[in-house]
């Protein structure tokens, strides 16, 4: 029995889309240029038996932060979407949103979906302005989210 995949197409780094809450964060979704699926870590337990060490899987799984990069629009609407979310979270009851990361196939159809439960922003990166560049690149910004769990829903 061979369990080698029938699909030999490679996963491309540009085939993704991010969905948060299209009413409140439409600009962030549209201008998103980079995401990284966070690493997942499981604790290990060291056990000894007859003077030998052995490792076993632990009970705790930790998820690294979820970071995405977006191009800042001229009116800074997408920057302000996250800035306002951060500001509201320190004044009122925390606002949690689910974020869906859709991985696209080579035909730009949704192949896999990862759902990040109960996300909230913890860091909004710096905006760098300079008159020294001769090439006019768009200003980008990183936003980092924390969440409680991510799971593959498709």
Helices and strands as residue ranges (DSSP letters): E 16-19, H 26-31, E 32-35, E 40-49, E 52-63, E 66-71, H 77-91, E 97-104, E 110-124, E 140-146, E 149-152
